[in-house]
Amino acid sequence: MQPNFKTMSTIELKRYALSHRGEVEPLRERYRRRTPDEEAIWFKLPTSKEEEQQQFELFKKMIDEKEASS
């Protein structure tokens, strides 16, 4: 009997999937929980050192904001 994957936390589900690699259902549940592409932030490759630095600063700001809200 398989556990209820819908009630597992994402971390528990990931651990289960990694320890039961032959099972497909935990992978399906992880896929259902993914972030939709329309919520993703897309960046183009920087073409100059200035753009690279700007992106780095933006990434750093985004990470700091995410950590502050956690």
N, C-alpha and C positions, 0 to 999 in steps of 0.2 A: 504494500500500500504506500503510495507516494504522499509526501506532506502537502499541505495546502500552500501552493506557491504564492497565491494572492495575498495571504496574510503575512508572508515573510518580509522582513525589511530588505532593502536592496543589497545590503552587505551580506545578510544571511543567504539570500538567493544567489549571489555571486559565489560565495563559499560552497554552497551546495552544488552549483553547476560545475565548479572546478573539481570537486571531489567525485562527481558522478558524470564524467564526460560523455558517457554513452547515451545519456538521456536527453531528449530533445525538448520536452515540455518546460524545464526551467529556462532554457534559452529563449523559447517563445515568450515567456512571461517577461524576461529582461528586455526583449525587443519591444514588447507592448509599452514598457515604461520609458522608452527612450524619449529624448527631447525632440520634438518635431523640428524639421529644418527651418520652418518659418520663424522659430524662436532663436535660431542660431545666429551668431554674429560672424559674418564673413569678412576676411581681410585679404587684400591683394598683396602680392609679394612686393616688398619695398624696392624701389629702383635707385635709391640713393641712401647715403649714410644718414641724411637728415630725416627721410621717411622712416628708416629703420629705428632711429632714436625716438621719433614721435610714436611709432607703434609700441616700442618698448615701454614708454611712459604710460601709454594708454592701457597696456596689459597690466602693468604694475598697479595703476589706479583701480582697474576692475577687480583685481585680486584683493587689494586692500579693502575695497567696498564690500566684497563678498565675505571676507573674513570678519569684518566689523558687524555685518548683519547676522552672522552665525552665533 
